[in-house]
Amino acid sequence: MGPHPAVAAVRHAVRGCLASLEPGDLVLAACSGGADSLALAAALAFEAPRAGLLAGGITIDHGLQPGSAARADEVARTMTGLGLEPVLSIAVAVPGPNAPIRQGLEAAARTARYAALDRAADTAGARAVLLGHTLDDQAETVLLGLARGSGARSLAGMALVTGRYLRPLLDLRREQTRAACTALGLRFWDDPQNDDPAFTRVRVRRLMPALEDALGPGVAEALARTARLLRADADVLDEMAAAQAQRTGLAGTALDAAALAGLPTAIRLRVLRRAAISAGCPPGTLSERNVTSLDELVIGWHGQRWTDLPGGVRCQRRYGKLLFTTSGVPGDAPAASTPGAPRMSAPAIAASQSEDPGGRE
């Protein structure tokens, strides 16, 4: 008799994601103790030895709730019990609202989490890190992007592979990971923050049943399908923007305004965004309005000389060129420097463009 169908589904997904790795590679499962990541860790522990891979685990203590350190220890013990080695438990400090680069709590926790995961993977020599995002997370990401008026890249959601990060469960539903844990006798943790309406993602999550009632079943699957289709389009546009930037000398931090103005809007905005990030803007805080303010220096220029961007980056238009420099000002409000020119309002920092949807399960 084979394993429970949910256990088999999770294992099959993980097996497919590990196929690109070489025997002897170390793979880490990022585990919060929630059902998604715990089912993922158990599947990795089962599949990795069969593929000739080394399998370990990592849990991050964000320190945002009472008892978080004890909970992280419990998650680490569970992963050790599954046979994962090494198992790492790392505490991080999440920047507060007065940090130089201002972010919401979810975005700040995400930034700290990925920094810790990267350091741990480097130290351990891990080839890949598995993340437990499911189809439900993907659907919520797309719905959240729609509500915020985001562009194609944000609506494209999360990729199966992003550098060293692999997301095997993007085609599986959250209910399947819970069933897998139950079948394996694994006790998972339901983070109370996942029911806290103070978080935007929680409010979006609560919309899904209402959408299913109004539109019929399959809404989550349709949103995830939208993400796949848009990701293919966004990837092509990003490649075109990169190639165009190289061909026209727009790949650095001193860009010719006339050359930019001759590009199609979709390509031009991507070139501007890439330049801002290259100059030091944190991708997760660079909003659509920030990029629009850059574009105004190209196609809506009427004497304004600069705009300030997140991360203390300033873009100036001088002698027909856009020059990106470090302003030393950590704020994110675009400003018009020329007397009489309209002053742009300070935008709220947009949702992070990181591929992590924010929730820890």
WODA-V750914 format. One record per residue. N is the residue number from 1. SS is DSSP state (H for helix, E for strand, C for the rest). D_CENTER is the distance of its C-alpha to the mean C-alpha in Angstrom with 2 decimals. Layout:
n: [N/N]
ss: [SS/SS]
d_center: [D_CENTER/D_CENTER]
This chain:
n: [1/2/3/4/5/6/7/8/9/10/11/12/13/14/15/16/17/18/19/20/21/22/23/24/25/26/27/28/29/30/31/32/33/34/35/36/37/38/39/40/41/42/43/44/45/46/47/48/49/50/51/52/53/54/55/56/57/58/59/60/61/62/63/64/65/66/67/68/69/70/71/72/73/74/75/76/77/78/79/80/81/82/83/84/85/86/87/88/89/90/91/92/93/94/95/96/97/98/99/100/101/102/103/104/105/106/107/108/109/110/111/112/113/114/115/116/117/118/119/120/121/122/123/124/125/126/127/128/129/130/131/132/133/134/135/136/137/138/139/140/141/142/143/144/145/146/147/148/149/150/151/152/153/154/155/156/157/158/159/160/161/162/163/164/165/166/167/168/169/170/171/172/173/174/175/176/177/178/179/180/181/182/183/184/185/186/187/188/189/190/191/192/193/194/195/196/197/198/199/200/201/202/203/204/205/206/207/208/209/210/211/212/213/214/215/216/217/218/219/220/221/222/223/224/225/226/227/228/229/230/231/232/233/234/235/236/237/238/239/240/241/242/243/244/245/246/247/248/249/250/251/252/253/254/255/256/257/258/259/260/261/262/263/264/265/266/267/268/269/270/271/272/273/274/275/276/277/278/279/280/281/282/283/284/285/286/287/288/289/290/291/292/293/294/295/296/297/298/299/300/301/302/303/304/305/306/307/308/309/310/311/312/313/314/315/316/317/318/319/320/321/322/323/324/325/326/327/328/329/330/331/332/333/334/335/336/337/338/339/340/341/342/343/344/345/346/347/348/349/350/351/352/353/354/355/356/357/358/359/360/361]
ss: [C/C/C/C/H/H/H/H/H/H/H/H/H/H/H/H/H/H/C/C/C/C/C/C/C/E/E/E/E/E/C/C/C/C/H/H/H/H/H/H/H/H/H/H/H/H/H/H/H/H/C/C/C/E/E/E/E/E/E/E/E/C/C/C/C/C/C/H/H/H/H/H/H/H/H/H/H/H/H/H/H/C/C/C/C/C/E/E/E/E/E/C/C/C/C/C/C/C/C/C/C/C/C/C/H/H/H/H/H/H/H/H/H/H/H/H/H/H/H/H/H/H/H/H/C/C/C/E/E/E/C/C/C/C/H/H/H/H/H/H/H/H/H/H/H/H/H/H/C/C/C/H/H/H/H/C/C/C/C/C/E/E/C/C/E/E/C/C/C/C/C/C/C/H/H/H/H/H/H/H/H/H/H/H/C/C/C/C/C/C/C/H/H/H/H/C/C/C/C/H/H/H/H/H/H/H/H/H/H/H/H/H/H/H/H/C/C/C/H/H/H/H/H/H/H/H/H/H/H/H/H/H/H/H/H/H/H/H/H/H/H/H/H/H/H/H/H/H/C/C/C/C/C/E/E/E/H/H/H/H/H/C/C/C/H/H/H/H/H/H/H/H/H/H/H/H/H/H/C/C/C/C/H/H/H/C/C/H/H/H/H/H/H/H/H/H/H/H/H/C/C/C/C/C/C/E/E/E/E/H/H/H/E/E/E/E/E/E/C/C/E/E/E/E/E/E/C/C/C/C/C/C/C/C/C/C/C/C/C/C/C/C/C/C/C/C/C/C/C/C/C/C/C/C/C/C/C/C/C/C/C]
d_center: [39.08/35.42/32.43/31.25/29.54/26.23/26.46/27.41/24.50/21.91/23.92/24.25/20.53/20.04/23.15/21.93/18.70/20.94/23.39/22.06/22.62/26.00/28.36/28.10/24.38/22.69/19.69/18.00/16.73/14.31/16.26/16.34/19.60/18.45/19.79/16.78/16.13/19.90/20.87/18.50/20.15/23.54/23.02/21.98/25.08/27.17/25.98/25.40/29.11/30.18/28.19/29.54/26.25/25.80/23.48/22.25/19.93/18.02/17.48/16.16/18.40/16.81/20.38/19.70/22.24/25.80/26.30/22.78/24.38/26.77/24.13/22.17/25.55/26.20/22.98/23.93/27.42/26.30/24.33/27.42/29.54/27.64/28.67/25.51/26.39/25.20/23.50/21.77/21.27/19.71/19.99/17.81/18.75/16.42/17.57/19.63/20.10/22.50/20.27/20.76/17.28/17.07/14.03/14.14/14.34/11.08/9.20/11.81/11.51/7.85/9.06/12.13/10.83/9.05/12.18/14.36/13.03/13.55/16.95/18.00/17.29/19.21/21.97/22.42/22.29/19.79/19.14/16.16/13.96/13.64/11.06/12.67/10.64/13.50/14.74/15.02/11.34/10.93/13.92/12.91/9.73/12.31/14.90/13.03/12.37/16.05/17.22/15.74/17.19/14.11/14.69/14.39/11.17/9.34/11.80/11.18/8.35/7.03/9.44/11.90/11.73/9.44/11.98/13.15/10.51/12.13/11.59/15.28/15.40/13.76/17.40/18.62/19.13/18.62/22.41/22.78/20.94/23.12/26.13/25.41/25.30/28.47/30.20/29.50/30.65/27.41/27.04/23.51/22.41/21.44/19.50/21.48/18.58/17.46/20.73/20.70/20.89/20.10/16.38/15.46/13.49/16.71/18.82/16.93/17.32/20.99/21.40/20.84/24.32/25.95/24.57/25.84/29.17/29.49/28.34/29.05/27.09/24.29/22.06/18.92/19.85/20.53/17.20/15.49/18.14/17.37/13.77/15.44/18.04/15.99/13.78/17.16/18.37/15.46/15.72/19.43/19.25/17.00/19.54/22.35/21.14/20.89/24.31/25.84/24.77/26.45/29.52/30.13/29.37/26.37/24.05/24.81/24.85/28.23/28.05/31.12/30.99/33.44/31.54/28.34/30.37/31.57/28.20/26.97/24.72/21.62/22.15/23.19/20.18/17.93/20.39/20.34/16.60/16.73/19.75/18.31/15.39/18.11/20.24/17.95/15.78/12.46/9.94/8.28/11.90/13.35/14.33/16.24/19.35/18.91/18.88/21.78/23.68/23.47/24.73/27.57/28.78/29.21/30.54/31.46/33.04/36.08/36.59/33.51/32.66/29.21/25.98/24.04/20.28/17.76/18.30/22.01/21.95/24.77/25.57/29.31/31.41/34.55/37.15/35.09/31.98/28.61/28.23/25.09/26.11/25.15/26.85/26.72/25.71/22.40/22.35/20.41/23.30/24.62/28.36/31.31/33.78/36.76/39.33/39.62/36.25/34.14/31.64/28.15/26.78/23.93/20.76/18.55/15.19/12.88/9.70/6.78/5.79/2.59/2.10/2.94/5.52/7.23/10.41/11.90/14.19]
